Amino acid sequence: MLSRTALVLNGLFAIRVAIGFGSYALMARTFGTSAEMDAFWVAVTPTLVGVNLVEACGIGAALTYVELLRREPDTVRRSETLGLLVIWLGLGTALGVASYVSADRLVQVLAPGMRGPLAAATVHLVQLTSVALAVGPVMYLCFGLLYAQGRFLHAAMLGLLPSLVLAAGQLLGPADIRYLAALFVGGYLVGALATIRSVGGDLSLWGVRPRYDRAGSFFHQFLPLVVGAAFLQLIFVRERALASHLEVGAISALSYALRIVTVVGGLVAAGFDATVTAAVARQHVDGDVVGVRRHVRQSLVLVAILAVIPGVAVVLFAAPIVTLLFARGRFGAESIQLTAAAVVGYFGVYVWSSMGRVLVPAAIGRRRAGISLAISTAAFIGYVIWAPPLTDRWQVAGLALAASAALALATVLYAADVARQ
C-alpha cells in the first residue's frame, strides 16, 4: 500500500517538477548565467540550506515524534504538537532575523570572490530573502506533521505552492532580479501559511494550550541528524564559495545543473522519503526488525530499477537536456556548455538524490542519528580534501565532480549500514 502511495506521490512530484522547471526556464531566458543571476543564487542559499535540512531531518524526526506521542491522550498529543509548532515558528523567526542582520558577513562567506557593486547588491538580496528563511523550515516541518496523519497527497499538493507563485509571477511581472527574489519569498510565505493552517485544522490545534514537555524527544532525534545533514549541505555552501572565484556564471551553471540532477533523482524516488520514514518509524517503535529490513530493501530495489534509465540519459545527453530546458533568451551557447559539464560531473549527486531518499529516511526511522552524523562528516571531510585540486584541473566540472564523489561516499556508507542490519 505504501509503495503505491509512493508512486502516486512521484506523480505529484512530476507536476511540481514541470512547474519548477517552467520557473527555472523563465529565469534562464531572462537572466542566463549572468552576474546578477549568480547574486540571486547566493542570496537564496541560506533559505535552500534551511529547507533542505528540515526536509532531510525535520520531517523524519516529526514522524518519529508523532509515533511516540500516539500512546498519550489526545489532548496531550495536540498540545505537544502545537508546542512543537510554536517552537519552530520562534526558531524560524530567529534564523530570518540573524540572516538579515548578518547579510554582509553571509555574502563574504558564501561568495568571497564577489566584489564591489555586485557584492553590495547580493547583500540586499540576502536581506530580502531572509523572510523566506524565517518561514520555509516551518512549512517543511508541517509536511512532517501531515505525513504522520497519512496526509501524504495533501502535503504534496501544498508543496506545489512556492513553485506556482515563482512561475506565475515571472509571467506577469518585470524582468528584475529583486522582483524575482520577492517572488521567491512570496512563494514560501503562501506555502507556509497554507500548511500551518492545514495542520492546525487537521489536528485541531487551535483549541488547546501549547505544551513543551515532550519537545526534548523531538530535538534528541533531530539535532544529531541536522548536524550530520549540515555537513552535506556545507558541501554546496563551500561549492558556492569556490565557484565565486571562477568565471562569471559558474555559480548559476552549477545551480541549474544541480537542479536538473536532484529533480531527476527525486522524480525517481520522491514519494519514498515520506512513506519509508513513516513505515520504518512505526515498525521500529513496535520492535519489528524483520519488517524494517524487508521494507527498506524492497524500496531500494524499486528505486534502483527506476533510476537506471534516467541516470544513463543524464550522462549521455546532458547538453541536449540543458538545451531543451533552458536554451532561450540570454541562456546561450556558453551557458549551455558550462551547465552541461556540471550535469555530467554531478552524476554521483544523482545517485544520492534517488537512493538517498530511501537510505536516509530508513536511518531516521531507526533512530540512527549517530551513524548519520558519522557518514555526513566523512563525506564533508572528503570533499574538503579533493575539491580544490579537482577545481584547479577542471573548473566548474571539477567542482561538480567533487560533490559527486562526496555524496557517492555517503551513499555507499548508508547502504553498508542497512546491509549490516
Beta strands, then each sheet from edge to edge (+ up, - down):
end
